[in-house]
Amino acid sequence: MKYIDTLKEGMHVSTVYLCKTKQIALTKAGKEYGNLILQDKTGTVDAKIWDLGSPGICNFEAMDYVCVEADVTVFQNTNQLNVKRIRKAEEGEYVPADYLPVSKKDIGRMYMELTGYISTLKNAKLRALAASFFIDDKDFAKAFQFHSAAKSVHHGFVGGLLEHTLSVVKMSDFFAGQYPMINRDLLLTAAMFHDIGKLKELSTFPENDYTDAGQLLGHIVIGSQMISDRIRQIPDFPAKLGAELIHCILAHHGELEYGSPKKPALLEALALNFADNADAKMETMMEALQSGGENMGWLGFNRFLDSNIRRTGE
């Protein structure tokens, strides 16, 4: 099998990939062509079927495993497959685990590290709330460790939600130590919870796509609802503390145009926004640089970073 992260210009590949998306588009001349995103556990690659009428092009759909024969080309400094033949793969021709992108970090160890922060919370109500999700709720814990943090922008892999959340918690802990006015318990609890709505916003792998609830509500609203529902199960949970925690979740994207119903009004909400944005942007750039392979030149404009990017010179 030729893994996507090993592809180089000029290669001819004959292997099985997961067809993540399939669209029929038109060239400038008005000719139809197939526009695909193919995936394995190392990442995704754009693929084109320029001759849809070729006898080697058989019927298949998005989310099918497909046998592909293609040439590796480069378009805008990124690998692309020029598909010559493609068909739906049969059972036995692939192992599903080879097609799920997975965190390069140890998922079990990351989860232990994340839950370790719960015991450091001095506020008994916040500690009980966090434990009710991450320790006591086994179904939640299992799903949280498997889920991604995004469809494609950053941490879009198995364990991605956990990896991102742990990074945000670590940065939040740094902020709390650097700025004593911060309520550490509130900030760290909000950091642990800030993206739990993604468990319902995005479907599980291999689809990893937006659900109806994700499209209609989004993870910020969903997560706020999940936390509010659980707070009501904890006796005598302070209303003011609950409102402050929910505010941090609602404001963690920082700006209304980025999907936050509220802008940060608390120091902890501001710190959470910075930590979340920093980790998301760093991972987005690292993933973009990795997709460029060994290319040391400019990789072109990245719409998520709003900049033309390249690797640092040696």
NUDRENDO-423764 format. One record per residue (C-alpha): x, y, z. Coordinates in nm, 3 decimals, always signed. Layout:
<zazas>
{{X Y Z}}
...
</zazas>
This chain:
<zazas>
{{+0.000 +0.000 +0.000}}
{{+0.122 +0.350 -0.085}}
{{+0.039 +0.572 +0.210}}
{{-0.056 +0.928 +0.121}}
{{+0.223 +1.085 +0.321}}
{{+0.482 +0.896 +0.109}}
{{+0.353 +1.010 -0.231}}
{{+0.593 +1.201 -0.453}}
{{+0.554 +1.365 -0.792}}
{{+0.595 +1.117 -1.077}}
{{+0.489 +0.809 -0.881}}
{{+0.233 +0.566 -1.020}}
{{+0.011 +0.420 -0.748}}
{{-0.215 +0.117 -0.751}}
{{-0.374 +0.085 -0.408}}
{{-0.690 +0.118 -0.199}}
{{-0.805 +0.444 -0.040}}
{{-1.120 +0.560 +0.135}}
{{-1.315 +0.799 -0.090}}
{{-1.401 +1.073 +0.159}}
{{-1.589 +1.295 -0.089}}
{{-1.698 +1.268 -0.453}}
{{-1.826 +1.553 -0.667}}
{{-1.885 +1.608 -1.038}}
{{-1.750 +1.944 -1.150}}
{{-1.702 +2.129 -1.479}}
{{-1.380 +2.243 -1.643}}
{{-1.362 +2.594 -1.789}}
{{-1.448 +2.433 -2.122}}
{{-1.765 +2.285 -1.974}}
{{-1.647 +1.923 -1.960}}
{{-1.744 +1.714 -1.657}}
{{-1.473 +1.568 -1.433}}
{{-1.461 +1.386 -1.102}}
{{-1.334 +1.574 -0.799}}
{{-1.240 +1.342 -0.511}}
{{-1.083 +1.355 -0.167}}
{{-0.909 +1.025 -0.088}}
{{-0.796 +0.929 +0.261}}
{{-0.583 +0.686 +0.456}}
{{-0.452 +0.700 +0.812}}
{{-0.169 +0.936 +0.711}}
{{-0.390 +1.204 +0.562}}
{{-0.589 +1.305 +0.255}}
{{-0.509 +1.383 -0.107}}
{{-0.701 +1.560 -0.381}}
{{-0.775 +1.340 -0.684}}
{{-0.919 +1.412 -1.029}}
{{-1.090 +1.188 -1.284}}
{{-1.049 +1.384 -1.604}}
{{-1.207 +1.122 -1.832}}
{{-1.530 +1.006 -1.669}}
{{-1.618 +0.801 -1.980}}
{{-1.310 +0.581 -1.964}}
{{-1.387 +0.207 -1.935}}
{{-1.160 +0.192 -1.629}}
{{-1.386 +0.428 -1.434}}
{{-1.644 +0.219 -1.249}}
{{-1.934 +0.313 -1.022}}
{{-1.858 +0.404 -0.661}}
{{-1.982 +0.652 -0.402}}
{{-1.842 +0.873 -0.128}}
{{-1.738 +0.670 +0.180}}
{{-1.662 +0.365 -0.035}}
{{-1.319 +0.202 -0.023}}
{{-1.186 +0.226 -0.378}}
{{-0.908 +0.057 -0.575}}
{{-0.722 +0.337 -0.750}}
{{-0.464 +0.348 -1.028}}
{{-0.328 +0.698 -1.063}}
{{-0.028 +0.918 -1.136}}
{{+0.099 +1.160 -0.872}}
{{+0.122 +1.517 -0.996}}
{{+0.169 +1.849 -0.816}}
{{-0.081 +2.135 -0.834}}
{{-0.022 +2.459 -0.646}}
{{+0.265 +2.295 -0.455}}
{{+0.040 +2.013 -0.327}}
{{+0.022 +1.649 -0.436}}
{{-0.272 +1.551 -0.654}}
{{-0.373 +1.219 -0.809}}
{{-0.458 +1.193 -1.177}}
{{-0.688 +0.887 -1.170}}
{{-0.666 +0.643 -1.461}}
{{-0.875 +0.356 -1.321}}
{{-1.099 +0.331 -1.014}}
{{-1.351 +0.082 -0.878}}
{{-1.520 -0.004 -0.549}}
{{-1.297 -0.233 -0.343}}
{{-1.422 -0.570 -0.226}}
{{-1.416 -0.689 +0.135}}
{{-1.080 -0.846 +0.205}}
{{-0.895 -0.595 -0.013}}
{{-0.855 -0.348 +0.271}}
{{-0.823 -0.319 +0.648}}
{{-1.044 -0.032 +0.780}}
{{-0.790 +0.067 +1.047}}
{{-0.548 +0.169 +0.770}}
{{-0.783 +0.449 +0.667}}
{{-0.849 +0.626 +0.994}}
{{-0.610 +0.914 +1.061}}
{{-0.490 +0.878 +1.420}}
{{-0.305 +1.106 +1.660}}
{{+0.069 +1.042 +1.666}}
{{+0.054 +1.075 +2.045}}
{{-0.047 +0.804 +2.292}}
{{-0.423 +0.846 +2.339}}
{{-0.441 +0.661 +2.671}}
{{-0.155 +0.861 +2.817}}
{{-0.308 +1.190 +2.701}}
{{-0.640 +1.101 +2.863}}
{{-0.470 +1.017 +3.192}}
{{-0.290 +1.350 +3.180}}
{{-0.615 +1.535 +3.108}}
{{-0.809 +1.368 +3.388}}
{{-0.516 +1.433 +3.621}}
{{-0.599 +1.803 +3.611}}
{{-0.941 +1.733 +3.765}}
{{-0.788 +1.642 +4.103}}
{{-0.605 +1.978 +4.106}}
{{-0.933 +2.173 +4.103}}
{{-0.999 +2.322 +4.448}}
{{-1.365 +2.406 +4.383}}
{{-1.564 +2.096 +4.479}}
{{-1.855 +2.172 +4.244}}
{{-1.635 +2.222 +3.939}}
{{-1.434 +1.914 +4.032}}
{{-1.754 +1.707 +4.060}}
{{-1.883 +1.844 +3.729}}
{{-1.562 +1.760 +3.543}}
{{-1.541 +1.414 +3.701}}
{{-1.904 +1.340 +3.609}}
{{-1.807 +1.362 +3.242}}
{{-1.444 +1.255 +3.210}}
{{-1.424 +0.991 +3.485}}
{{-1.772 +0.866 +3.576}}
{{-1.934 +0.866 +3.231}}
{{-1.762 +0.574 +3.056}}
{{-1.949 +0.622 +2.727}}
{{-1.847 +0.988 +2.718}}
{{-1.486 +0.903 +2.801}}
{{-1.467 +0.644 +2.521}}
{{-1.624 +0.875 +2.264}}
{{-1.408 +1.172 +2.370}}
{{-1.087 +0.975 +2.315}}
{{-1.193 +0.855 +1.968}}
{{-1.338 +1.178 +1.829}}
{{-1.179 +1.441 +1.607}}
{{-1.172 +1.814 +1.680}}
{{-1.271 +1.919 +1.328}}
{{-1.382 +1.796 +0.988}}
{{-1.068 +1.919 +0.814}}
{{-0.919 +2.240 +0.954}}
{{-0.716 +2.114 +1.253}}
{{-0.692 +1.796 +1.460}}
{{-0.919 +1.612 +1.215}}
{{-0.810 +1.267 +1.327}}
{{-0.888 +0.998 +1.585}}
{{-0.780 +1.141 +1.920}}
{{-0.779 +1.494 +1.777}}
{{-1.039 +1.630 +2.018}}
{{-0.843 +1.493 +2.313}}
{{-0.509 +1.620 +2.182}}
{{-0.648 +1.969 +2.119}}
{{-0.829 +1.984 +2.454}}
{{-0.519 +1.877 +2.647}}
{{-0.312 +2.145 +2.472}}
{{-0.572 +2.412 +2.556}}
{{-0.581 +2.297 +2.920}}
{{-0.200 +2.315 +2.942}}
{{-0.189 +2.666 +2.797}}
{{-0.473 +2.769 +3.027}}
{{-0.280 +2.640 +3.326}}
{{+0.018 +2.851 +3.213}}
{{-0.202 +3.160 +3.185}}
{{-0.338 +3.098 +3.535}}
{{+0.014 +3.083 +3.675}}
{{+0.126 +3.389 +3.481}}
{{-0.176 +3.605 +3.569}}
{{-0.282 +3.550 +3.935}}
{{-0.613 +3.736 +3.887}}
{{-0.739 +3.441 +3.681}}
{{-0.969 +3.194 +3.856}}
{{-0.770 +2.881 +3.769}}
{{-1.048 +2.637 +3.858}}
{{-1.296 +2.814 +3.630}}
{{-1.050 +2.847 +3.341}}
{{-0.928 +2.487 +3.349}}
{{-1.281 +2.348 +3.376}}
{{-1.389 +2.562 +3.082}}
{{-1.084 +2.448 +2.886}}
{{-1.173 +2.082 +2.944}}
{{-1.532 +2.145 +2.834}}
{{-1.489 +2.404 +2.559}}
{{-1.526 +2.163 +2.264}}
{{-1.734 +1.875 +2.405}}
{{-2.018 +1.978 +2.174}}
{{-1.812 +1.840 +1.887}}
{{-1.911 +1.492 +2.002}}
{{-2.256 +1.573 +1.860}}
{{-2.156 +1.830 +1.598}}
{{-1.945 +1.579 +1.402}}
{{-2.023 +1.218 +1.319}}
{{-1.774 +0.947 +1.410}}
{{-1.510 +0.812 +1.176}}
{{-1.485 +0.726 +0.897}}
{{-1.749 +0.986 +0.804}}
{{-1.629 +1.263 +1.039}}
{{-1.880 +1.504 +0.887}}
{{-2.133 +1.754 +1.021}}
{{-2.451 +1.610 +1.171}}
{{-2.789 +1.781 +1.143}}
{{-2.746 +1.913 +1.497}}
{{-2.398 +2.032 +1.404}}
{{-2.528 +2.223 +1.104}}
{{-2.828 +2.370 +1.288}}
{{-2.674 +2.448 +1.628}}
{{-2.296 +2.414 +1.622}}
{{-2.068 +2.276 +1.890}}
{{-2.070 +2.590 +2.106}}
{{-2.446 +2.581 +2.164}}
{{-2.451 +2.200 +2.188}}
{{-2.169 +2.198 +2.443}}
{{-2.336 +2.468 +2.651}}
{{-2.655 +2.260 +2.658}}
{{-2.464 +1.947 +2.764}}
{{-2.297 +2.131 +3.051}}
{{-2.619 +2.304 +3.162}}
{{-2.800 +1.970 +3.171}}
{{-2.527 +1.812 +3.386}}
{{-2.505 +2.112 +3.621}}
{{-2.872 +2.060 +3.709}}
{{-2.782 +1.711 +3.833}}
{{-2.528 +1.842 +4.086}}
{{-2.698 +1.954 +4.410}}
{{-2.655 +2.319 +4.509}}
{{-2.433 +2.408 +4.213}}
{{-2.395 +2.791 +4.242}}
{{-2.598 +2.968 +3.973}}
{{-2.340 +3.244 +3.931}}
{{-2.056 +2.994 +3.885}}
{{-2.263 +2.801 +3.633}}
{{-2.332 +3.117 +3.434}}
{{-1.962 +3.209 +3.434}}
{{-1.866 +2.864 +3.311}}
{{-2.127 +2.867 +3.034}}
{{-2.015 +3.217 +2.934}}
{{-1.660 +3.090 +2.884}}
{{-1.791 +2.820 +2.652}}
{{-2.014 +3.061 +2.458}}
{{-1.730 +3.312 +2.414}}
{{-1.437 +3.082 +2.340}}
{{-1.422 +3.168 +1.968}}
{{-1.376 +3.530 +2.068}}
{{-1.576 +3.706 +1.799}}
{{-1.940 +3.695 +1.689}}
{{-1.833 +3.641 +1.327}}
{{-1.637 +3.330 +1.433}}
{{-1.947 +3.167 +1.580}}
{{-1.937 +3.283 +1.942}}
{{-2.281 +3.399 +2.065}}
{{-2.098 +3.622 +2.316}}
{{-1.765 +3.805 +2.318}}
{{-1.540 +3.742 +2.622}}
{{-1.657 +3.942 +2.924}}
{{-1.450 +3.754 +3.183}}
{{-1.075 +3.730 +3.218}}
{{-1.105 +3.350 +3.207}}
{{-1.311 +3.363 +2.887}}
{{-1.045 +3.581 +2.724}}
{{-0.766 +3.345 +2.830}}
{{-0.962 +3.045 +2.697}}
{{-1.011 +3.219 +2.363}}
{{-0.637 +3.285 +2.334}}
{{-0.544 +2.927 +2.427}}
{{-0.798 +2.772 +2.190}}
{{-0.702 +2.998 +1.900}}
{{-0.329 +2.947 +1.954}}
{{-0.348 +2.568 +1.948}}
{{-0.589 +2.560 +1.654}}
{{-0.372 +2.796 +1.445}}
{{-0.046 +2.618 +1.530}}
{{-0.190 +2.278 +1.435}}
{{-0.345 +2.421 +1.117}}
{{-0.008 +2.554 +1.004}}
{{+0.181 +2.237 +1.098}}
{{-0.067 +2.024 +0.904}}
{{-0.040 +2.257 +0.604}}
{{+0.341 +2.238 +0.612}}
{{+0.330 +1.859 +0.640}}
{{+0.097 +1.837 +0.340}}
{{+0.365 +2.016 +0.138}}
{{+0.600 +1.721 +0.184}}
{{+0.965 +1.809 +0.123}}
{{+0.881 +2.133 -0.056}}
{{+1.091 +2.410 +0.101}}
{{+0.936 +2.682 -0.114}}
{{+0.624 +2.887 -0.068}}
{{+0.316 +2.665 -0.042}}
{{+0.063 +2.923 -0.156}}
{{-0.219 +3.111 +0.014}}
{{-0.382 +2.930 +0.304}}
{{-0.736 +3.059 +0.358}}
{{-0.750 +2.945 +0.720}}
{{-0.432 +3.133 +0.807}}
{{-0.499 +3.416 +0.559}}
{{-0.138 +3.407 +0.443}}
{{+0.105 +3.253 +0.197}}
{{+0.318 +3.009 +0.401}}
{{+0.645 +2.815 +0.382}}
{{+0.883 +2.624 +0.607}}
{{+1.155 +2.802 +0.800}}
{{+1.490 +2.794 +0.617}}
{{+1.762 +2.566 +0.751}}
</zazas>
